[in-house]
Amino acid sequence: MTTARLSRAAHVALALLALIVAACVPADQSIDLRRDYPEDTTMGIIQADGELVVGIPENAPPLGKLNAEGRADGLSVELGAFMAETLGVEPRWVGGTNSDLLALAEIGSIDLAFVTNPLTEEIVKEHNFAGAYYIGHQRLLVRAGEFSPGAAKGPVCAALNPDVATDLTATRPALKVIAVPRIESCLDLLESGAARAATAVDASLVRLKQGLGNDWRIVGDELSTVGFGAVVPPRVPGYQRFVAAVLGRAEREEVWSDAYARLLQPHLGPSEPPPLSVEEAAALHPILVADQQAGG
């Protein structure tokens, strides 16, 4: 761990006290978040370091990817870069699995992490989410022209978190579903013909479609709704509100919509930005409001 990172950890208690007393970020949209912050706040410490350390999925395009050469790309990268620009610092990308990124955020080794764990009551209780950065939907990937989603004959490869998934066999008991842990596992099944369709969150289906080519399309109703969030270290409520405010600013300044239009819209069609305020995120999981407001 760097000296700067150790210094940041040592300032947590002092930053917390200062934030509670005076550093709440106002909700007033007219207040410019692009400014110098007191050195005893988390924002000020980041500005003193000169970098925002941002955790992104190591291999979850189009939401986030960090390749071996250190090149970062994806929706989370666009939002992380906007966050760094707001603070007037450079972003430094750290790739990892969801468990890696959550653990690093928990100990303050990274300033912000965009994870692809579904927002559930359990994970919101355990970690400090500042807001949702993407709202996805479970849908189907099928070969173009082969069959309509309502007439899927299977087998269907399913890469889903059971906590937020819709079981296709509930309405189609005879449908064969092949459950796999990761969307990449569906690639060989579809190419070999062992599966005729795949179901997952739409962003994961985009990744699968890019591997299969233009003969495949994402179709059907939104079978379930899944939120993905941005998480920050614990016990820094003022910084948590700052991150939420910048995410909201990214929506208003069309940073989110521009990134979506380039990365996801060609495969999924138009979409609206996710609910980014604490109150709006409660539409996904009501416990989010109570937990975050209690910490503020």
Buried (B, 14 or more C-beta within 10 A) or exposed (E): EEEBBEEBBEBBEEBBEBBEEEBEBEEEEEEEBEEEBBBBBBBBBBBBBEBBBBBBBBBBBBBBBBEEEEEBBBBBBBBBBBBBBBBBBEBBBBBBBBEBBBBBBBEBBBBBBBBBBBBBBEBBEBBBBBBBBBBBBBBBBBEEEBBEBEEBEBBBBBBBBEEBBBBBEEEBEEBEBBEBEEBBBBBEBBEEEEBBBBBBBBBBBBBBBEBBEEEBBBBBEEBBBBBBBBBBBBBBBBBBBBBBBBBBBBBEEEBBBEBBEEBBEEBBEEBEBBBBBBEBBBBBBEBBBEBBEEEE
